[in-house]
């Protein structure tokens, strides 16, 4: 007798589960925050131009943004204006009126993009991709919300743990798009997942792979310091079992996602013929940091941080490791270290920490790396960079936090900086003086003495604090990607190795200070100053005059560099407005290109550091 459908055995398969943090309330909170950020950053970059409805007062002003379209919809919101043309939009104030009707609360950034697409100048292709990146960013924000800590709890975390609670690039609206990751990948590998992992390694034949290092760190010594003897023996035995000579191979860790998504499909011939051999994972637990492709070693903090390529599109670019820069990273480190070590001011007074990229393995793709015209993402597929860990550079009692953490606010609206100032016992103005005295002198000295500038944005610049949470000095990382030098020859560049000269980006002297303006002042301080005004009682004018006073103090200390202060002028009345969101919306979109994109420039903004005379708040 035939079975009825109800009697048939059910096919087995995986059950589907929605992420537990993805709730309606959490989504609405994330939406409102991101819409306010979008309006503020788009207005800063003049992608939109809201017009005032009321005169500005202590709490800001009312603004309107006509969206056009059916019914002539209009957004209204309350915002305050700050230095550098910054907009701070009050998230709960945003309303939408349609057809002259009564305004209603509005907080949907996806709907805003759809309604405003003619105003924003978005074509269909770009809009589709932007909506995808925005939705993925919102999903990541809800995950962060689910485990958000108070500012007081965050202040007790160590450097590695604090990184997993940061909310991403403050300037870029689409700051967690991570195109290429699935939802499961994000839950496993995103920084906010805070899940340590063991990294598998591979062996790559020296016909494809090249090793570079600072002097005195050959490959054998690196592996001896980064891998225990049993793991090294296991790697060698794996090769010998296949009839391969370990001496003809270089070892490097590989991100498991990159192995599955990129290496096996695109390096298939090399995997097939044994030029690339998968190995076991080493025993150490590693934690992804904000850059998502950089991993700290939790099991052995004295071991180096490792930076691995990830072929995902995130915050404007594909997150691979460029071939020529990976090769040159140790040479750049050696040159930058020599500048510091030969300069008593940088070495002994500033005691600036430069976390060097001391070794690298670069793996060439047999086909793509021969083709200059193909998209750059295909020339950044495989390799590894080992960076000095921060742990060994800190004195007893010192602790470190990325600069980005200083502009973090918890779910109750309390600024992380306000918590640190309270713990320090200092008056807010005094604490800020310490902060600026820690950050600015080494950056200024590299710029004016050596025509060399870092990009000291929130992730690359690290503040070192004493046991009282008072800022004391600066640490900097990511040299090969974010160091620029003057295109005008300087005597200090005479001994620069050719390998360094070929890879470092150059800029005209008048533009070189832009990296400090954009990376530090606009990228961090334009958000920190409003927090200090509203939560610490430090007027914005005093904040910027303290910054200027620290620069003046430094220039007074080194009068012999007077011509360089004019050449690399930080006090110009106007500076270029670099635009990161315009890159995605208008300049680059999502098209493939042979070279990495650079930030768009759109007009200028007033420089709050421009003044005729030093302010009376200047330190003696």
Long-range contacts (C-beta under 8 A, 24 or more apart in sequence): 19-139, 19-142, 19-143, 19-183, 19-187, 20-146, 21-142, 21-143, 21-145, 21-146, 22-139, 22-142, 23-142, 26-142, 26-145, 26-146, 27-138, 27-142, 28-107, 29-142, 29-145, 30-138, 30-141, 30-142, 30-145, 31-107, 31-108, 31-109, 31-110, 31-138, 32-91, 32-92, 32-94, 32-107, 33-91, 33-141, 34-109, 34-134, 34-137, 34-138, 34-141, 34-173, 35-91, 35-94, 35-106, 35-107, 35-108, 35-109, 35-112, 36-77, 36-89, 36-90, 36-91, 36-94, 37-89, 37-173, 38-109, 38-112, 38-173, 39-65, 39-75, 39-77, 39-79, 39-87, 39-89, 39-94, 40-79, 40-86, 40-87, 40-88, 40-89, 41-87, 41-171, 41-172, 41-173, 41-581, 42-120, 42-173, 42-581, 43-79, 43-87, 43-89, 44-84, 44-85, 44-86, 44-87, 44-577, 45-577, 45-579, 45-580, 45-581, 45-582, 45-602, 46-577, 46-602, 46-603, 47-120, 47-579, 47-581, 47-582, 47-585, 47-586, 48-116, 48-119, 48-120, 50-75, 50-77, 50-79, 56-80, 56-81, 60-88, 60-90, 66-119, 67-115, 67-116, 67-119, 68-118, 68-119, 69-115, 69-118, 71-98, 71-99, 72-98, 72-99, 72-100, 73-97, 73-98, 73-99, 73-115, 75-106, 75-112, 76-103, 80-530, 82-526, 82-529, 82-530, 82-540, 83-526, 83-529, 83-540, 83-544, 83-606, 83-608, 84-521, 84-522, 84-526, 84-605, 84-606, 84-607, 84-608, 85-577, 85-605, 85-606, 86-526, 86-527, 86-530, 88-530, 109-134, 109-138, 110-134, 110-135, 120-585, 121-585, 121-586, 122-585, 123-589, 125-589, 125-590, 126-584, 126-585, 126-589, 126-590, 129-179, 129-589, 129-590, 130-174, 130-584, 130-585, 132-177, 132-179, 133-174, 133-177, 133-179, 133-584, 134-173, 134-174, 134-177, 136-176, 136-177, 136-178, 136-179, 136-186, 137-168, 137-173, 137-174, 137-175, 137-176, 137-177, 139-183, 139-186, 140-168, 140-176, 140-178, 140-186, 140-190, 140-192, 141-167, 141-176, 143-186, 143-187, 143-190, 143-192, 143-193, 144-192, 145-411, 147-192, 147-194, 148-410, 148-411, 149-410, 150-410, 150-411, 150-412, 150-414, 151-408, 151-409, 151-410, 151-414, 151-415, 151-416, 151-418, 151-419, 152-419, 154-405, 154-408, 154-410, 154-416, 154-419, 155-416, 155-419, 155-420, 155-423, 155-469, 158-399, 159-296, 159-390, 159-399, 159-400, 159-401, 159-402, 159-462, 160-287, 160-289, 160-296, 160-298, 161-194, 162-401, 162-402, 162-405, 163-191, 163-287, 163-289, 163-290, 163-402, 164-191, 164-192, 164-193, 164-194, 164-287, 165-192, 165-408, 166-191, 166-290, 166-402, 166-404, 166-405, 166-408, 167-408, 168-290, 168-315, 169-315, 169-458, 169-580, 170-404, 170-407, 170-458, 170-523, 170-524, 170-527, 171-522, 171-523, 171-580, 171-581, 172-315, 172-316, 172-580, 172-581, 173-581, 174-315, 174-581, 174-584, 175-315, 176-314, 177-313, 177-314, 177-315, 178-292, 178-312, 178-313, 178-314, 179-312, 179-313, 179-314, 180-261, 180-310, 180-311, 180-312, 180-313, 181-257, 181-312, 185-257, 189-255, 189-257, 189-288, 189-292, 190-288, 190-292, 191-288, 191-289, 191-290, 191-292, 193-288, 194-287, 195-287, 196-285, 196-286, 196-287, 196-298, 197-256, 197-285, 197-286, 197-287, 197-288, 197-295, 198-281, 198-282, 198-283, 198-284, 198-285, 198-286, 199-253, 199-254, 199-255, 199-256, 199-281, 199-282, 199-284, 199-286, 199-295, 199-306, 199-308, 200-253, 200-254, 200-256, 200-259, 200-278, 200-279, 200-280, 200-281, 201-235, 201-251, 201-252, 201-253, 201-254, 201-279, 201-280, 201-281, 201-282, 202-251, 202-252, 202-253, 202-254, 202-259, 202-263, 202-276, 202-277, 202-278, 202-279, 203-235, 203-238, 203-239, 203-244, 203-246, 203-249, 203-250, 203-251, 203-276, 203-277, 203-279, 204-249, 204-250, 204-252, 204-270, 204-275, 204-276, 204-277, 204-361, 204-363, 204-382, 205-248, 205-249, 205-270, 205-274, 205-275, 205-276, 206-248, 206-249, 206-250, 207-275, 208-270, 208-275, 208-276, 208-363, 208-364, 208-366, 209-249, 209-250, 209-252, 209-361, 209-362, 209-363, 209-364, 210-250, 210-327, 210-361, 210-362, 210-364, 211-250, 211-359, 211-360, 211-361, 212-327, 212-328, 212-329, 212-330, 212-331, 212-359, 212-360, 212-362, 213-330, 213-358, 213-359, 213-360, 214-330, 214-333, 214-334, 214-337, 214-356, 214-358, 214-359, 215-334, 217-330, 217-358, 217-359, 219-250, 219-359, 222-359, 222-386, 223-251, 225-303, 225-304, 226-282, 226-303, 226-304, 226-386, 227-251, 227-282, 228-282, 228-283, 231-280, 231-282, 231-283, 234-279, 234-280, 235-279, 235-280, 238-277, 238-279, 238-280, 239-277, 242-274, 242-277, 244-274, 244-277, 249-277, 250-361, 251-279, 251-361, 252-361, 252-363, 252-383, 252-384, 253-282, 253-306, 253-308, 253-384, 254-308, 254-382, 254-384, 255-293, 255-308, 255-309, 255-310, 257-310, 258-308, 258-309, 258-310, 258-311, 258-381, 258-382, 261-311, 262-311, 262-381, 262-382, 263-381, 263-382, 266-365, 266-368, 266-378, 266-381, 267-365, 267-381, 267-382, 269-366, 270-366, 276-363, 290-402, 290-404, 290-459, 291-319, 291-459, 292-319, 293-319, 294-387, 296-389, 297-389, 301-389, 301-391, 302-389, 302-391, 302-392, 303-389, 304-358, 304-359, 304-386, 304-387, 304-388, 304-389, 305-355, 305-386, 305-387, 305-388, 305-389, 306-384, 306-385, 306-386, 306-387, 307-357, 307-384, 307-385, 307-386, 307-387, 308-383, 308-384, 309-380, 309-381, 309-382, 309-383, 311-377, 311-380, 311-381, 313-590, 316-580, 316-583, 316-584, 316-588, 316-597, 317-596, 317-597, 318-376, 318-377, 318-380, 320-376, 320-377, 320-379, 320-380, 320-381, 321-362, 321-380, 321-382, 321-383, 321-384, 321-385, 322-376, 322-379, 322-380, 322-596, 323-362, 323-364, 323-369, 323-379, 323-380, 323-383, 324-502, 324-503, 325-480, 325-481, 325-503, 326-360, 326-361, 326-362, 326-383, 326-385, 326-480, 327-360, 327-362, 328-480, 328-499, 328-500, 328-502, 328-503, 329-357, 329-360, 329-385, 329-479, 329-480, 330-356, 330-357, 330-358, 330-359, 330-360, 331-497, 331-499, 331-500, 331-503, 332-357, 332-479, 332-480, 332-483, 332-500, 332-503, 332-504, 333-357, 333-358, 333-479, 333-480, 334-497, 335-496, 335-497, 335-500, 336-452, 336-479, 336-483, 339-446, 339-450, 339-452, 339-492, 343-445, 343-449, 345-441, 345-445, 346-442, 346-445, 346-446, 349-441, 350-441, 350-442, 350-445, 350-473, 350-474, 351-473, 352-442, 352-473, 352-474, 352-475, 352-476, 353-390, 353-393, 353-462, 353-464, 353-473, 353-474, 353-475, 353-476, 354-475, 354-476, 354-477, 354-479, 355-387, 355-388, 355-389, 355-390, 355-393, 355-462, 355-475, 355-476, 355-477, 356-387, 356-388, 356-479, 357-385, 357-386, 357-387, 357-478, 357-479, 357-480, 358-386, 358-387, 358-388, 359-385, 359-386, 360-384, 360-385, 360-386, 372-594, 373-594, 374-594, 375-592, 375-593, 375-594, 376-593, 376-594, 376-595, 376-596, 377-592, 387-477, 390-462, 390-475, 393-475, 394-464, 397-466, 397-467, 398-464, 398-465, 398-466, 398-467, 398-472, 399-464, 399-465, 399-467, 400-462, 400-463, 400-464, 400-465, 400-475, 401-462, 401-463, 401-465, 402-458, 402-459, 402-461, 402-462, 402-463, 403-439, 403-456, 403-457, 403-458, 403-459, 403-461, 403-462, 403-463, 403-520, 403-524, 404-457, 404-458, 404-459, 404-524, 405-458, 406-435, 406-458, 406-463, 406-524, 406-528, 407-458, 407-524, 407-527, 407-528, 407-531, 409-531, 414-535, 415-531, 415-535, 417-528, 417-531, 417-532, 417-535, 417-536, 418-531, 418-535, 418-536, 420-465, 420-469, 421-536, 423-468, 423-469, 424-468, 424-469, 424-470, 425-468, 426-470, 428-532, 428-536, 428-537, 428-538, 429-538, 429-542, 429-546, 429-617, 431-470, 431-471, 432-532, 432-538, 432-543, 432-546, 433-546, 433-550, 433-619, 434-470, 434-471, 434-472, 435-463, 435-471, 436-546, 436-547, 436-550, 437-471, 437-550, 437-619, 438-463, 438-464, 438-471, 438-472, 438-473, 438-474, 439-463, 439-471, 439-474, 439-520, 440-547, 440-550, 440-551, 440-554, 441-550, 441-554, 442-474, 442-476, 443-474, 443-516, 443-520, 444-551, 444-554, 444-555, 445-554, 445-558, 447-512, 447-513, 447-516, 447-568, 448-555, 448-558, 448-561, 448-564, 448-565, 448-568, 449-492, 449-558, 449-561, 449-564, 450-490, 450-492, 450-493, 451-485, 451-486, 451-488, 451-490, 451-492, 451-493, 451-509, 451-512, 451-564, 451-568, 452-483, 452-484, 452-485, 452-486, 453-483, 453-484, 453-485, 453-512, 453-513, 453-515, 453-516, 454-479, 454-482, 454-483, 454-515, 454-519, 455-482, 455-483, 455-484, 455-515, 455-518, 455-519, 456-515, 456-516, 456-519, 456-520, 457-482, 457-519, 457-520, 457-523, 457-524, 458-523, 458-524, 460-519, 461-519, 461-520, 461-524, 482-519, 484-512, 484-515, 486-512, 486-568, 488-567, 509-567, 509-568, 510-569, 511-576, 512-568, 513-568, 513-569, 513-570, 513-572, 513-575, 514-575, 514-576, 514-578, 516-570, 517-570, 517-575, 517-607, 518-578, 518-599, 521-547, 521-609, 522-578, 542-615, 542-617, 544-608, 544-609, 545-611, 545-615, 545-617, 545-618, 546-615, 546-617, 547-609, 548-609, 548-611, 548-614, 548-615, 548-618, 549-614, 549-615, 549-617, 549-618, 549-619, 550-619, 551-609, 552-614, 552-618, 553-618, 553-619, 570-609, 571-607, 571-609, 571-610, 571-611, 572-607, 572-610, 573-606, 573-607, 573-610, 574-604, 574-605, 574-606, 574-607, 575-604, 575-605, 575-607, 576-601, 576-603, 576-604, 577-601, 577-602, 577-603, 577-604, 577-605
